[in-house]
Amino acid sequence: MPLRALDTAAAQVLEPSLHPVFAHAVFWPEAASVSNPLGVTRAYAGHFTARGGIILSGDARSLHRTEAVGVSKLMKARLTQRNAWWRSARGRQTCSQRSV
């Protein structure tokens, strides 16, 4: 993606309310934003599950390292649960019909 390196004055031309507490800025003229990030996230999730993906949820505060590779007990339990479900559900329902 193209970018423009800006000095303080050039950045303030684009954003006059910025306080000049920085020496450099970067402007990406082709960058985009969305007015509803949750809607975009839900659309990506729907796209993912419609193609067979499974979305797991949990409380990130409960995660902790148990091995050098950093796989948590929660994730191991979820993967075991998912694999068992996948073996038993194959052919009966699609992943997008399964709430995790």
Secondary structure as the mmCIF struct_conf table of DSSP 4:
data_model
#
loop_
_struct_conf.conf_type_id
_struct_conf.id
_struct_conf.beg_label_comp_id
_struct_conf.beg_label_asym_id
_struct_conf.beg_label_seq_id
_struct_conf.end_label_comp_id
_struct_conf.end_label_asym_id
_struct_conf.end_label_seq_id
STRN STRN1 ARG A 4 ASP A 7
HELX_RH_AL_P HELX_RH_AL_P1 THR A 8 LEU A 14
TURN_TY1_P TURN_TY1_P1 PRO A 16 SER A 17
BEND BEND1 LEU A 18 LEU A 18
BEND BEND2 PRO A 20 PRO A 20
BEND BEND3 ALA A 23 ALA A 23
STRN STRN2 HIS A 24 PHE A 27
TURN_TY1_P TURN_TY1_P2 PRO A 29 GLU A 30
BEND BEND4 SER A 35 SER A 35
HELX_RH_AL_P HELX_RH_AL_P2 PRO A 37 ALA A 50
TURN_TY1_P TURN_TY1_P3 ARG A 51 GLY A 52
HELX_RH_3T_P HELX_RH_3T_P1 ALA A 60 SER A 62
BEND BEND5 GLU A 67 GLU A 67
TURN_TY1_P TURN_TY1_P4 ALA A 68 VAL A 69
HELX_RH_AL_P HELX_RH_AL_P3 LYS A 73 ALA A 89
TURN_TY1_P TURN_TY1_P5 ARG A 90 ARG A 92
BEND BEND6 GLN A 93 GLN A 93
HELX_RH_3T_P HELX_RH_3T_P2 CYS A 95 GLN A 97
#
